[in-house]
């Protein structure tokens, strides 16, 4: 597993040079204040990228705004979901819709501006020798801007715990800015993914590692949203703690079984 801690943010975009098509999945819930800005910034750096907005019946009319944007720009599509089913479910619905299309690279990105579209060319360039690229806050060159101390501690502590529990070298398991080669999402059993919140990100990275895909991290600048409210809550933290612990224990037990079997065979 390679980490691109020193990957320059201005790296050439191999995906653009090879003509690979890109679709960016953006889940929304009450992001009316942010949606137009993030899509405009994205198209400024990747003019040919398609955008799929997955809206969970936002009370602030984000879905209607997305529809009007799509009507004016054929690079934008909208998927409406009937209720707020959680971040993981929104991404899974978006991935399924993207896989019904022709995009060769599928990207996940937040709508609130915390993920800078300007970092995406370096991420796509890193896909030249990786199957999945994670935009990472915690490799060399990565940073977090405008986070209060408790949020920084929670994120760094959660990542450290997840890394140790699962025995992986990924520095930022919970980040939600990622680029996938299409085949990764086709081969992973997405129907088996039930995690929500930020645990969804750990779940997807863990499945990819277990499946043998090449995972690479590229530094990004994560900037706390300026408008709207964060979706973080105690339930999200509890889910992640429980599931990561369960996965880690199961993984350790699977590692112990072959050793015990070898010891038995040596004694017999």
C-alpha positions as CSV (number, residue, x, y, z in Angstrom):
1,X,0.0,0.0,0.0
2,X,1.6,3.3,-1.0
3,X,1.1,6.7,0.6
4,X,1.8,9.8,-1.3
5,X,2.7,12.0,1.6
6,X,4.9,14.2,-0.6
7,X,2.7,14.2,-3.7
8,X,2.6,17.8,-5.1
9,X,-0.8,19.4,-5.2
10,X,-0.1,20.6,-8.7
11,X,0.7,17.2,-10.1
12,X,-0.3,16.5,-13.7
13,X,-3.7,14.9,-14.1
14,X,-3.1,11.5,-15.7
15,X,-6.9,11.0,-15.9
16,X,-7.3,14.1,-18.1
17,X,-4.3,13.2,-20.3
18,X,-5.7,9.8,-21.0
19,X,-9.2,11.0,-21.6
20,X,-10.8,9.1,-18.8
21,X,-14.3,10.2,-17.9
22,X,-14.9,11.4,-14.3
23,X,-18.1,11.6,-12.4
24,X,-18.2,13.4,-9.0
25,X,-20.9,12.2,-6.5
26,X,-21.9,14.9,-4.1
27,X,-24.5,14.0,-1.4
28,X,-26.6,16.9,0.0
29,X,-28.8,17.6,2.9
30,X,-29.5,21.3,3.5
31,X,-26.6,22.5,1.4
32,X,-28.4,25.1,-0.7
33,X,-26.0,27.8,0.4
34,X,-23.0,25.8,-0.7
35,X,-24.0,23.7,-3.8
36,X,-23.6,26.3,-6.6
37,X,-20.2,27.4,-5.3
38,X,-18.7,23.9,-5.0
39,X,-19.9,22.8,-8.5
40,X,-18.6,26.0,-10.1
41,X,-15.2,25.5,-8.4
42,X,-15.2,21.9,-9.6
43,X,-15.9,22.8,-13.2
44,X,-13.2,25.5,-13.1
45,X,-10.6,22.8,-12.6
46,X,-12.3,19.9,-14.4
47,X,-14.5,21.3,-17.1
48,X,-15.6,17.9,-18.4
49,X,-16.4,16.3,-15.1
50,X,-20.0,15.1,-14.6
51,X,-21.6,15.9,-11.3
52,X,-24.2,13.7,-9.6
53,X,-26.0,15.4,-6.7
54,X,-27.7,13.0,-4.4
55,X,-30.2,14.9,-2.3
56,X,-32.0,13.5,0.7
57,X,-35.2,15.5,0.5
58,X,-33.5,18.6,1.9
59,X,-36.0,20.9,3.7
60,X,-34.1,24.0,2.5
61,X,-34.8,23.2,-1.2
62,X,-31.3,22.0,-2.1
63,X,-33.0,19.4,-4.4
64,X,-34.9,22.1,-6.3
65,X,-31.8,24.2,-6.7
66,X,-29.9,21.1,-8.0
67,X,-32.7,20.5,-10.5
68,X,-32.5,24.0,-11.8
69,X,-28.7,23.7,-12.1
70,X,-29.1,20.4,-14.0
71,X,-31.7,22.0,-16.4
72,X,-29.1,24.6,-17.3
73,X,-26.0,22.4,-17.5
74,X,-26.0,18.9,-19.0
75,X,-22.9,18.0,-17.0
76,X,-25.1,17.9,-13.8
77,X,-27.5,15.2,-12.8
78,X,-29.7,14.9,-9.7
79,X,-30.8,11.8,-7.8
80,X,-33.6,12.5,-5.3
81,X,-34.1,10.2,-2.3
82,X,-37.3,10.3,-0.3
83,X,-35.8,10.9,3.2
84,X,-32.6,11.5,5.1
85,X,-31.1,8.0,5.0
86,X,-27.6,8.8,6.1
87,X,-24.3,9.6,4.4
88,X,-23.4,6.0,3.6
89,X,-26.8,5.2,2.0
90,X,-26.6,8.4,-0.1
91,X,-23.1,7.5,-1.4
92,X,-24.2,3.9,-2.1
93,X,-27.1,5.2,-4.1
94,X,-24.8,7.6,-5.9
95,X,-22.3,4.9,-6.7
96,X,-25.0,2.6,-8.1
97,X,-26.3,5.4,-10.3
98,X,-22.7,6.2,-11.5
99,X,-22.1,2.6,-12.3
100,X,-25.2,2.6,-14.5
101,X,-23.4,5.3,-16.6
102,X,-20.1,5.2,-18.4
103,X,-17.8,7.1,-16.0
104,X,-14.3,5.4,-15.7
105,X,-13.4,7.3,-12.5
106,X,-15.9,8.0,-9.7
107,X,-15.2,10.6,-7.1
108,X,-16.9,11.3,-3.7
109,X,-16.8,14.9,-2.4
110,X,-18.7,16.9,0.2
111,X,-20.9,19.7,-0.8
112,X,-20.0,22.1,2.0
113,X,-16.6,23.3,0.5
114,X,-14.5,21.4,3.0
115,X,-13.0,19.4,0.1
116,X,-11.2,21.7,-2.3
117,X,-11.9,20.9,-5.9
118,X,-8.5,22.4,-6.6
119,X,-6.9,19.3,-4.9
120,X,-8.7,16.9,-7.3
121,X,-6.2,17.0,-10.2
122,X,-3.4,15.7,-7.9
123,X,-5.7,12.9,-6.7
124,X,-6.6,11.9,-10.2
125,X,-3.0,12.0,-11.2
126,X,-2.2,9.6,-8.4
127,X,-4.7,7.0,-9.8
128,X,-2.0,6.3,-12.5
129,X,-0.5,3.8,-10.0
130,X,-3.4,3.1,-7.6
131,X,-6.9,1.8,-7.6
132,X,-8.2,4.2,-5.0
133,X,-6.8,7.6,-4.0
134,X,-7.7,9.1,-0.6
135,X,-7.6,12.8,-0.1
136,X,-5.7,12.8,3.2
137,X,-5.5,15.4,6.0
138,X,-2.9,13.5,7.9
139,X,0.0,12.7,5.5
140,X,2.8,15.2,4.9
141,X,1.5,18.3,3.2
142,X,-2.1,17.7,4.4
143,X,-3.8,20.1,6.7
144,X,-7.0,21.0,8.5
145,X,-8.2,24.7,8.6
146,X,-10.6,26.3,11.0
147,X,-11.4,23.2,13.1
148,X,-11.9,23.6,16.8
149,X,-9.6,21.6,19.0
150,X,-12.2,19.0,20.0
151,X,-13.0,18.2,16.4
152,X,-9.3,17.8,15.6
153,X,-8.8,15.6,18.6
154,X,-11.8,13.4,17.7
155,X,-10.7,13.0,14.1
156,X,-7.1,12.2,14.8
157,X,-8.0,10.0,17.7
158,X,-10.6,8.1,15.7
159,X,-8.1,7.6,12.8
160,X,-5.4,6.4,15.2
161,X,-7.7,3.9,16.8
162,X,-9.0,2.6,13.5
163,X,-5.5,2.3,12.1
164,X,-4.3,0.3,15.1
165,X,-7.5,-1.8,15.4
166,X,-7.5,-2.8,11.8
167,X,-3.7,-3.0,11.4
168,X,-3.5,-0.8,8.3
169,X,-1.1,1.9,7.3
170,X,-3.7,4.4,6.0
171,X,-3.3,7.7,7.9
172,X,-6.8,9.1,7.1
173,X,-9.4,6.4,7.1
174,X,-12.4,8.6,7.9
175,X,-11.9,11.3,5.2
176,X,-14.6,11.5,2.6
177,X,-12.7,12.9,-0.4
178,X,-11.8,9.9,-2.6
179,X,-11.3,8.8,-6.2
180,X,-12.1,5.3,-7.4
181,X,-11.3,3.5,-10.6
182,X,-14.7,2.2,-11.7
183,X,-13.7,-1.5,-11.3
184,X,-13.2,-1.1,-7.6
185,X,-16.8,-0.2,-7.0
186,X,-17.9,-2.9,-9.4
187,X,-15.9,-5.6,-7.6
188,X,-16.7,-4.6,-4.0
189,X,-19.9,-6.0,-2.5
190,X,-21.6,-2.7,-2.0
191,X,-24.9,-4.4,-1.2
192,X,-23.2,-5.7,2.0
193,X,-22.3,-2.2,3.2
194,X,-24.6,-0.9,5.9
195,X,-22.4,1.6,7.7
196,X,-23.5,5.2,7.9
197,X,-21.8,8.4,8.9
198,X,-18.0,8.5,8.9
199,X,-17.9,4.8,9.6
200,X,-18.9,4.4,6.0
201,X,-15.5,5.8,4.9
202,X,-13.6,3.4,7.2
203,X,-15.8,0.5,5.9
204,X,-15.1,1.2,2.3
205,X,-11.3,1.6,2.8
206,X,-11.1,-1.6,4.9
207,X,-13.0,-3.6,2.3
208,X,-10.7,-2.2,-0.4
209,X,-7.6,-3.2,1.5
210,X,-9.0,-6.7,2.2
211,X,-9.8,-7.1,-1.5
212,X,-6.2,-6.3,-2.4
213,X,-6.7,-3.0,-4.1
214,X,-3.9,-0.5,-4.2
215,X,-4.7,2.4,-1.9
216,X,-2.8,5.7,-2.1
217,X,-3.1,8.9,0.0
218,X,-2.6,12.4,-1.4
219,X,-2.4,15.4,0.8
220,X,-5.4,17.8,0.8
221,X,-6.4,20.9,2.7
222,X,-9.6,20.3,4.6
223,X,-11.4,23.6,5.4
224,X,-14.3,23.6,7.9
225,X,-17.5,24.8,6.3
226,X,-18.3,28.5,6.4
227,X,-22.1,28.1,5.9
228,X,-24.6,25.5,7.1
229,X,-24.4,23.0,10.0
230,X,-22.1,20.0,10.5
231,X,-23.8,16.6,10.4
232,X,-21.5,15.1,13.1
233,X,-23.3,13.7,16.1
234,X,-22.7,11.2,19.0
235,X,-24.5,8.4,17.1
236,X,-22.0,8.6,14.3
237,X,-19.1,8.3,16.7
238,X,-20.7,5.4,18.5
239,X,-21.4,3.5,15.3
240,X,-17.7,3.9,14.2
241,X,-16.3,2.8,17.5
242,X,-18.5,-0.3,17.7
243,X,-18.0,-1.4,14.1
244,X,-14.2,-0.7,13.9
245,X,-13.7,-2.7,17.1
246,X,-15.8,-5.6,15.8
247,X,-13.9,-5.6,12.5
248,X,-10.5,-5.5,14.2
249,X,-11.3,-8.3,16.6
250,X,-12.6,-10.5,13.7
251,X,-9.5,-9.8,11.7
252,X,-7.2,-10.7,14.6
253,X,-9.1,-13.9,15.1
254,X,-8.8,-14.8,11.4
255,X,-5.0,-14.2,11.6
256,X,-4.7,-16.5,14.7
257,X,-6.5,-19.5,13.1
258,X,-3.8,-20.4,10.6
259,X,-1.1,-20.1,13.3
260,X,-3.0,-22.5,15.6
261,X,-3.6,-24.9,12.7
262,X,0.2,-24.9,11.9
263,X,1.0,-25.5,15.6
264,X,-1.4,-28.4,15.7
265,X,0.1,-29.9,12.5
266,X,3.6,-29.6,13.9
267,X,2.5,-31.5,17.1
268,X,0.7,-34.3,15.3
